[in-house]
Amino acid sequence: MAHWDKEELELKKGHNWKSKPGTKIFVGDRGAIRLDYPEDWVVIPDDDSIKFYDKQPPDDDTCLAVSYIRLPPVDLSGLPLSEMLEVAMQGDTRPIYARSETCEVKRPDLELAWAELSFIDPLQQRDCRSRICIGRGSYIQPLITMEFWEDDR
């Protein structure tokens, strides 16, 4: 089970981290992961990720889940992220009725693979979307999932 500690720190004068008005900065593992999120969202860690909700669950309409692993300093270019994404999606037990093509981005410093899943939420009987993205860069491999209602698109 993962252990998460919450610590709010003031940034030193002259730092270069900026966020848009109305957002907060989330930093994981001393900068291994950094993202901006709406300042009124609720942040809740669970066993394997940090989750950002637009409202306090169970009244939320959107959830952004972020997790990552540190990678060894070896060449992983022979292990395509698109294949890793496929494996991750195969483990999904929800009633998925549609799936987008996998989109890939490859830059010298970053690789991404993502896809969108469509399913009917079993509890609320509402059409839901799940976008799942796996990345690799700077010896970090994040997994980011965003779920929202189709009618909120």
NORLINZI-V72989 format. One record per backbone hydrogen bond with DSSP energy under -0.5 kcal/mol. CO is the residue of the C=O (numbers start at 1). NH is the residue of the N-H. E is the energy in kcal/mol with one decimal. If there is no record, write none. Layout:
<<CO:NH:E> <CO:NH:E>>
This chain:
<<5:7:-0.5> <7:9:-0.6> <12:15:-1.6> <16:18:-0.6> <20:23:-1.5> <22:39:-2.8> <24:26:-0.5> <24:37:-2.2> <26:35:-2.2> <28:31:-0.6> <28:32:-1.1> <28:33:-1.9> <29:32:-1.1> <33:28:-3.2> <35:26:-3.5> <37:24:-3.0> <38:41:-1.9> <42:44:-0.5> <42:53:-3.1> <44:51:-2.3> <47:2:-1.5> <49:46:-3.0> <50:66:-2.6> <51:44:-2.9> <51:53:-0.5> <52:64:-2.7> <53:42:-2.6> <56:59:-1.9> <61:149:-0.8> <62:54:-1.8> <63:65:-0.5> <63:147:-2.8> <64:52:-2.9> <65:145:-2.4> <66:50:-2.5> <67:143:-2.9> <69:141:-2.7> <72:74:-2.5> <74:76:-0.6> <76:79:-2.2> <78:80:-0.7> <80:84:-1.5> <81:85:-2.8> <82:86:-2.0> <83:87:-2.1> <84:88:-2.2> <85:89:-2.5> <86:90:-1.9> <87:91:-0.9> <88:91:-0.5> <89:92:-1.6> <94:96:-2.1> <95:120:-0.8> <98:118:-2.5> <103:114:-2.3> <105:112:-2.6> <110:107:-3.2> <111:136:-2.0> <112:105:-2.3> <113:134:-2.6> <114:103:-3.0> <115:132:-2.4> <116:100:-2.7> <117:130:-2.3> <118:97:-2.4> <118:98:-1.3> <119:121:-0.6> <119:128:-3.4> <121:125:-2.1> <126:121:-3.3> <127:150:-2.6> <128:119:-2.1> <129:148:-2.0> <130:117:-3.0> <130:132:-0.6> <131:146:-2.6> <132:115:-1.8> <133:144:-2.9> <134:113:-2.0> <136:111:-2.1> <137:140:-1.6> <139:71:-3.0> <140:137:-2.1> <141:69:-1.4> <142:135:-2.3> <143:67:-2.0> <144:133:-2.9> <145:65:-3.2> <146:131:-3.0> <147:63:-2.2> <148:129:-3.1> <149:152:-1.8> <150:153:-1.6>>
